[in-house]
């Protein structure tokens, strides 16, 4: 069954940017396809990206262990309102779309801080609950992003290497880790430097990607069934058992 509830998390400081236009187009297209849509525009919201002791006014211990305090605050219903709203949005959505420009081969700081504060230890992951046993298993995620580089700059023998490996901290170690099935990302290459006509072509490609999302390939992720209780790989004879 196709996802019918979509959360778009948008992180670009310029509301007139091409990336912002992608956010608006995604919202429009998903609604036209019958999806319920929520949008978290992090810069417009003034989202606080700094994970700190201030997130937990009723601390369990004087020594801050952020993940532990997340678990306690979630269980006690004492999460700050800004975190609580975003957690509820993530749990509500069947599909999470992260829309942002690539900064230094990564996400903007405000989006990294959103992940730090919102992807809670406890409901999202913990112990042996990660990858295909993660708290968000059964949901899907899609990264839609823009960058200044050209396509030929990325690849096995290219100057920057494979872009999926450069973003593995997000695609695998964040989204895959908490249980998402992760679609192949959408990249708008060289966007700050191309012509208006070329930008129109990129947007048309993006619209087509949204329309065909159900058939889009997903990235391979580990299965904990292939590892023992200490997370050593099982012998090949047992891996498929």
C-alpha positions in Angstrom: 0.0 0.0 0.0 1.3 3.5 -0.9 2.1 5.9 1.9 -0.8 8.3 2.5 0.6 10.6 5.2 3.7 12.6 4.3 5.9 14.8 6.5 8.1 17.2 4.5 11.0 18.5 6.6 12.4 21.5 4.8 15.7 23.2 5.7 16.8 26.1 3.6 17.5 29.7 4.9 16.2 31.4 1.7 12.4 31.1 1.1 12.9 32.1 -2.6 15.4 29.3 -3.3 15.0 26.5 -5.8 15.1 24.1 -2.9 12.1 26.0 -1.3 10.3 25.7 -4.7 10.9 21.9 -4.5 9.3 21.9 -1.1 6.3 23.8 -2.4 6.0 21.5 -5.5 6.3 18.4 -3.4 3.5 19.6 -1.1 1.3 20.4 -4.1 2.0 17.1 -5.9 1.5 14.9 -2.9 -1.8 16.6 -2.1 -2.9 16.1 -5.7 -2.1 12.4 -5.4 -4.4 12.1 -2.4 -1.8 12.2 0.4 -2.2 14.0 3.7 0.7 16.4 4.0 2.4 18.1 6.9 5.4 20.5 6.5 8.0 21.4 9.0 9.9 24.4 7.6 12.7 24.6 10.1 14.0 28.0 9.4 10.6 29.5 9.2 9.7 27.9 12.5 12.9 29.1 14.1 13.6 25.6 15.2 16.3 25.4 17.9 18.9 22.9 16.6 21.0 22.7 19.8 20.6 19.6 21.9 21.3 20.5 25.5 20.4 20.0 29.1 17.8 22.8 28.6 15.7 20.2 26.8 15.1 18.4 30.1 14.1 20.7 33.0 13.1 17.7 35.1 16.4 15.8 34.9 16.8 12.2 36.0 20.5 12.8 36.9 22.9 15.7 37.3 25.3 14.2 34.7 23.7 14.6 31.3 23.3 11.5 29.2 21.1 13.0 26.4 19.7 9.7 25.1 18.7 8.5 28.6 17.0 11.8 29.3 15.1 11.5 26.0 13.8 8.1 27.1 12.7 9.4 30.5 11.1 12.6 29.1 9.2 10.7 26.5 7.9 8.1 29.0 6.9 10.9 31.4 5.4 13.2 28.8 7.8 16.0 29.6 9.4 16.6 26.3 9.6 20.3 25.3 6.7 21.4 23.0 8.9 21.9 20.0 10.4 18.4 20.2 7.1 16.8 21.1 5.3 18.3 18.0 8.0 17.1 15.6 8.1 13.6 17.2 4.3 13.4 16.8 4.7 14.4 13.1 7.3 11.8 12.5 5.2 9.1 14.1 2.1 10.2 12.2 3.8 10.1 8.8 4.1 7.0 6.6 6.7 8.8 4.5 9.3 11.3 5.7 10.8 13.6 3.1 13.9 15.6 4.0 14.4 18.5 1.6 17.6 20.6 1.9 20.7 21.9 0.1 23.9 20.0 0.7 26.3 21.9 2.9 29.8 20.5 3.1 28.7 17.1 1.9 26.1 17.0 4.7 22.9 18.5 5.9 22.5 22.1 7.1 23.1 22.4 10.8 19.5 23.1 11.6 18.5 19.8 10.1 21.2 17.9 11.9 20.0 19.5 15.1 16.4 18.5 14.3 17.6 14.9 14.0 19.6 15.1 17.2 16.6 16.4 19.2 13.7 14.6 17.5 15.0 11.1 16.7 14.4 9.9 20.3 16.2 7.1 22.0 13.4 4.8 23.2 10.6 5.1 20.6 12.9 5.3 17.6 15.8 3.1 18.5 17.6 1.5 21.5 19.3 -1.7 22.5 19.0 -4.1 19.5 16.2 -2.0 18.0 17.8 -0.7 14.8 17.9 -1.2 11.1 15.1 -3.8 10.3 14.2 -3.8 14.0 14.2 -0.1 14.4 11.3 1.8 15.9 10.3 3.3 12.6 10.3 0.1 10.6 7.4 -0.1 8.1 7.8 3.6 7.2 9.7 5.1 4.2 12.0 8.0 3.9 13.2 10.1 0.9 16.0 12.6 0.7 15.5 15.4 -1.9 18.4 17.7 -2.1 20.2 20.3 -4.2 23.9 21.0 -4.6 26.4 23.1 -6.5 28.4 20.2 -8.0 27.9 18.7 -11.4 26.9 15.0 -11.9 30.3 14.0 -13.3 32.0 15.1 -10.1 30.4 12.1 -8.2 31.0 8.4 -8.9 33.4 5.6 -8.3 36.3 7.3 -10.0 35.1 10.9 -9.8 36.8 13.6 -7.9 34.4 13.5 -4.9 33.7 9.8 -4.9 30.2 8.2 -4.7 27.7 10.6 -3.4 25.7 7.9 -1.7 28.8 7.1 0.4 29.3 10.8 1.2 25.7 10.8 2.6 25.8 7.4 4.2 25.7 9.1 7.6 22.2 10.2 6.8 20.9 7.5 4.4 22.2 4.5 6.4 23.4 5.6 9.8 20.3 7.8 10.5 17.3 6.9 8.4 18.1 3.3 7.8 19.3 2.9 11.4 15.9 3.8 12.9 14.1 1.4 10.6 13.1 3.4 7.5 13.0 1.9 4.1 15.0 4.5 2.2 14.3 5.5 -1.4 17.1 6.5 -3.7 17.7 10.2 -3.2 16.8 12.9 -5.7 19.6 15.3 -6.6 19.3 18.6 -8.2 22.8 19.1 -9.5 24.6 22.5 -10.1 21.4 24.4 -9.2 23.0 27.7 -8.3 24.7 28.0 -11.7 22.3 26.6 -14.3 19.9 28.5 -16.5 16.2 29.1 -15.8 15.4 26.6 -18.6 17.7 24.0 -17.0 16.0 24.6 -13.6 12.7 23.9 -15.2 14.0 20.6 -16.5 15.2 19.7 -13.0 11.8 20.5 -11.6 10.1 18.4 -14.2 12.4 15.5 -13.2 11.4 16.1 -9.6 7.7 16.0 -10.4 8.1 12.8 -12.3 10.1 11.3 -9.4 7.2 12.1 -7.0 4.6 10.6 -9.4 6.7 7.4 -9.6 7.8 7.2 -6.0 6.1 3.9 -5.3 8.3 2.3 -8.0 11.5 4.1 -7.0 14.4 1.8 -5.9 15.3 1.6 -2.3 18.7 1.4 -0.7 20.1 -1.9 0.7 20.2 -1.9 4.5 21.6 -4.6 6.9 19.3 -7.1 8.5 20.0 -8.1 12.1 19.0 -11.6 11.2 22.5 -11.9 9.5 24.3 -11.1 12.8 24.6 -12.9 16.1 23.7 -11.5 19.6 27.1 -9.8 19.7 26.6 -8.4 16.2 29.3 -10.6 14.6 28.3 -11.7 11.1 26.8 -15.2 11.1 28.4 -17.9 9.0 27.2 -17.8 5.5 25.3 -21.1 6.0 23.2 -19.5 8.7 22.8 -16.0 7.1 19.7 -17.0 5.2 18.2 -19.2 7.9 
